[in-house]
C-alpha cells in the first residue's frame, strides 16, 4: 500500500505558471515568432538580473575557457524559444507543448551518444512516446504540411532545450544561478534580435497587446514558474517534480481553450496523451512507500 504524498503548493503554482507560456505566445500574435521570443527572454533577463543583483559580480568568476560555453548556452536557448514559439503558428497548442515535453527522450539519446546507459524502461518509454508522436504526425500530415512543420519545430525546441541544459550543467556551479540565467537570457535575446533583423521580422511598432503578452510570459512562465521549480526540487523528490511538469500541456491547452476557444484536434489529444504516458512510464522514477 503506497503512502499518500502531499504535493507542495510551490510545485502546483510552478506548473500553473509555466503553463501560461504558450497561451501568452498565442496572445502575442500576429507579432513574428522571433520578436516574441526575443522580447520574452530580454524581459526575463532584466527580471533575473534585478532579482540577483547582489551576486552579479560572481559572473567574473567564470573561467575564461568556459565563457564561450556561456555564449553557446545562450544561443541554444534562443534556438529553443525561437523554434518552439514558431511552432505555435503552425500546429495546435496541445501538440506543440506535448512535443516540447519530449526533452527527456533527447536527454537519454544525447546521453547514449556520450556513453551513458539507457535502461530498458527508458527504451520502452521512448517507444510509447514515439507511438504518440506518430499519431500526432499522422494527424498533422492529413491536416496539411504546415502542421507537420510545426511538429518539427517543436521537436527542435525540445532538442535544443536539452543541449542548453547539458552545456549549462557545469557552468551553474561556477556562477550564481540568477545572474548566470540572466546572462544566458540576455545572450539569447541578442541572438534572436540579430536573427529577427536578418530575416526582416519587426520587433518595434508591434501591437500593444504583443508587448503585454511577452512581458506576461517573461514574468509568469520564465521568472515565476522556473524559479518555483528550482525551489520545488530542493524540497520535493525530483521524480515528483518531473511528473508534475507533464501537467504543462494540459494546463496550456485548457488556458488556450478558455481564452481563445482553441480546441485541440482529436489526434493531438490522443497522440499527446500517449506521448506523455510514455515519458511518465520511462523517465519518471516511481516510488512506492510501504505503509507502516
N, C-alpha and C positions, 0 to 999 in steps of 0.2 A: 504494500500500500504506500503510495507516494505522499509525502508531506506537501501541504499547500504552501507555496512561497509567495509572499506579498510583493507585488510589482511596485517599485519605488515611484513616487509621484514625479520625480525628476525625469525618469525614463519615459513615462507616459507623455509628459509635456514635450520632451525631446522629439518623440515620434510625431506628435501633433505639429511641432514647429517645422521639422524637415519636410513634412507633407505639404507645406504651403509653397515649396519651391516651384513645382510645376504649374500650379494654378497662377502664381504671380507671373511666371514667364508667359503663360497663356494670356493673362490680362494685359501684359506689356505690348502685345502685338497691336498694330502692324509694324512696330519697330523691328528692324532686322535682328536676327538671332545674335550676330556678333556684337551689335550695340547693346542688347540686353545682357549678354554675358559680361561684356566689358564694364558696364555700369554696375552690375551686381558685385563683381569682385573688387572694383575700385572702392565702392562704398564699404564693403566688408573689410578691406584693408584699413580704411580710416577708422572704423569701429574697433578693430583688433589693436591697432597702434594706440588708440586712445585708452583702451582698457589695460594695455600692458606697457604704458609709457614709462613706468618706473624701471622697467627691465630692458628698455630698448638698447642701452649700452652693451648688453650682453651679446648683441649681434656681432660685435667686433671680435668676439672670442672664436668665431667660426674660422677654422684653419684655412689659409689661402688655397690649399689643394681641394677643399670642399666647397668653395664658393661657386665654382661652375655648376656643382650639383644643385645649389640653391636656384640658380637660373634655370636649369633643366627642370627642376620641380615645378617652378612657376609656369614654364611653357607647357608641361604636361597637364597642369591644372587648367590652363587656357584651352587646350585641346578638349579636355573633359567637358567643360561648360559650353564651349562653342559647339561641339558636336551634339551634346545631349539637348541643349536648348533648340538647336536647329531641327532636331528630330521631332519636336513637338509641333512643327509646322507641317509635317508630312503624315504622321501616324497619330493614333489616339493617345491621350494621356496615359490610359491604363497600360497600353502596350509599351510606350516609351519608358515609363518608370519601372515596369516589371523587367524589361530588358536591361536597364541600368543596374538592377539588383543582381545581375549575373556576375558581379565583380568577384565573389568567392571562387567561381569557376575559373576565371582568368588568373586569380591568385594561385590556385592549385596548378594550373597549366604552366604559368611562369616559374613556379617553384620546381616543377618537374624538370624544366629546362636547366635549372640551376643545381639539379641533383637532389632535390627533396623527394621524399617518398609520397606518393598518392595512395591512400588506403582504398580498399575495396568499397567501403561505404561511400567514400567521396566519388569513386568512379560510378557507383550506382546512382548517386545524386546527380552527377553530370549527365548520365544517360536519361534520367527522368526529366531534368531541366531541358535537355536537348529536344526531347519529345514535345515539351511545351513550346519551345522556340519554333519547332516545325509547324505546330498548329498555328502559332502567330504568323509565321512567314507565309504559310499556305493561304490563310485568310487574307493577308495583305497583298499577296500576289494576285488573287482574284479581284481585290479591290482596286488594284492599279499599281503601276511601278513606283509612283511617288510614295505610297505607304510602305513598300518594301525598302525604299531608300531611307525612310525614317527609321525602320528597324535597324538597318546597317549603321546609321549614325548613332543610335542609342547604344549598340554594342561597342562601337568605337569609344563612346563616352565611358562605358564600363571598363574597357581595357586600359584606357589612358588614366582612369582613376586609380587602378591597381598599380600601374607603373609609377604614378605620383607618390603613392604610399610607400612603395618599395624604395624609391630614391630618398624619400624624406625620413625613413625609419632611423637612419644613423644620424641625420642632421638634427633631429629634435633633441637628441641627447647633448648636442654641442651648443645649443642656444635656448633661451627661454621660449616656452611654447607660443604665447600670444604674439610677441614680436616676430618670431620666425614665421608664423602663419600670416601675419600682416605683411611681411616682406614677400612671401610667396604669392599672396593675392595681389600685391602691387605689381610684381613682375608679370603675373598673368594678365593684369589689366593693360599694361603697356603692350604686351604681345597681341592682345585682342584689338586694341586700338590701331596698332600698325596693320593688322590683317583687315580690319574694317575699312581703313583708309585705302589700302591697296585694292580692295575689291569694290570700292565705291559705296560702301554701306554707311549711311549718315548716322552720326552719334548725337549731333546737335539738332535743334529745331524739331525734336520729336514731340508727339502729343504729351500733354501734362501727365496723363494717367500712366504713360510708359515710364516716366521717371519715378512716379509714386510706386509703381509695381516693382521696379528694380530696387528701390530703397526698401520696400517691404520684404523682398526676397533676401536682401543682404542682412537686414535686421533679424527677421524671424528664422529663416532657414539656415543661413550661414552662421550668424553670430550667436543667436539664442540656441538654435537646435543643436549645432555641433559643439557648442560649449557645454550644454547639458549632457550630451552624450559622453563627453570627456569626463564630466563629473560622475555620471552614472557608472562608468566602468571601474571607478575607484571603489565603489561600494556594492556593486552588483556583479555576479558572475558573468564573464564575457559571453557565454553561450546564451544567456537570457537576453543580453543586450542585442546580440546578433539576431535572435528570434524576433524580438520586438521590432527591430528595424525592418523586418519583412512586412510590417503593417503600413509602411510608407506608400506603396502602390494603392492600397485600399483607401487610405486617408486622402491621397491626391485625387483619386477617382471620385470619391464622394464629394470633395470640395468643388471639383470642376462640374460635377453633375448639378449641384445646388446652385453654383454661381453662374454657370454658362449653359446649363442644360445639355452638356455633352454626355451622351450615353455611350459607354464603351460597347463596341460591336461584340457579338457573341463569341467570335473566335478569339478576341483579345481577352475577354473574361475567362474563357476556358483555358486558353493557352497560357495566360499569365498565372492562373491558379495552379496548373500543372508545373510550370516553371518554378514558382515559389515553393511548391511542395517538394520538388527535387532538391532545391537549395537547403530547405529546412531539414530534410532527411540526411543529406550528405555532409552538410557543413556545420550544423548546429550540434554541439556536444550535449546530448540529452543526459540528464542526471535523475536518478530516482532515489530519493532519500527514504530509507526504511523507517517506518513509524516505530516509536519506542514501545 
